[in-house]
Amino acid sequence: MTLQTSRTHAERGSAPSMQPPLTPNADIQERNCSVGRTIDVIGDGWSFMILRECYFGVRRFEQFKEILGLPRTTLADRLRTLTTKGLLRQVLYSERPPRFEYQLTRLGIDLYPVMMALMSFGDKWLAGRRRKPLQLIHHNCGQPCSAIVICSKCRAEIHPNNVSYRDGPGAGTSVIHTKRKSRRSADPTALEHRRPSSVARALQVIGDRWSFMIIREAFFRVRRFDHLQNNLGIAPNILIDRLNRLVDNGVFRKVLYQSGPNRYEYRFTDKGRDLFGSMLAMLRWGDKWLSDGAPPLILTHNDCGKDFEPTVACDQCREALNAHSMRFTMNYRDPKPSE
């Protein structure tokens, strides 16, 4: 997932192979990708927000409902999915009547760096004139910090044009269901119902599976409508909607490549290119937990020439960030949930 391909693809003069045109009821072969697997597990923006609240110490159904303002059925559905997929576990805290709280598992705790990468993007591009909601403080070095993505070998910050890739042991394609759907909040601003959040602001821009997957394809240098449709197996109306949203939100810019009829490529803006770190953080989580030890891609840091694992780190000391090494100060009033 990069703007530069390895020799495997560069020698063919193309990005990874395109899929043949879709035919009715045809099985769609989707590129094996740890980003896609991660998005399939996490789900939509509401699932991200539930996990965010877990990092703030929220555990109980009514607390989630009070802070997030979700309908009960929607909240129950997302909690059930996150539990089924192993990110949360139910723990009994009252026997009469039986009541449960939701605690993070190891998988859920290990998603913390993904949240940090999304928060860093939101702080940089979406705060406007507002103060960023949280100031992170890295316990290990004691410094106020931001999250950056670095090379695990040389500790230098990673950028899209200094990374190349080649097929890993899990490369290839798998059949996906053509009827798979992604859910989108009807009101994206509701993600900040009671707690200002740079993660929520980032998800308002890229907050559903199709948007994530279109951005992933763009990092593979897939830029044209028909190529995106064939690679993703996405309905044309949904693709048009997501591309328009990403253009309106400043992630892509349209570049004319053919006249009569006019046809456009969708190329990253500086803002869109800065999502690379968040995508790499998702890729790393998916490689660790969802690839059975066979990652689809091997990443190489061109600056040091070594294969690496993307690491979300403190921009001050370059040590890896995790949920146990961080504290924060709030630049807003904490919406304490009732018990």
Secondary structure, 3 states (H helix, E strand, C coil): CCCCCCHHHHCCCCCCCCCCCCCCCCCEEEECCHHHHHHHHHCCHHHHHHHHHHHCCCCEHHHHHHHHCCCHHHHHHHHHHHHHCCCEEEEEEEECCEEEEEEECHHHHCCHHHHHHHHHHHHHHCCCCCCCCEEEEECCCCEEECEEEEECCCCCECCHHHEEEEECCCCCEEEECCCCCCCCCCCHHHHHCCCCCHHHHHHHHHCCHHHHHHHHHHHCCCCEHHHHHHHHCCCHHHHHHHHHHHHHCCCEEEEEEECCCCEEEEEECHHHHCCHHHHHHHHHHHHHHHCCCCCCEEEEECCCCEECCEEEEECCCCCECCCCCEEEEECCCCCCCCC
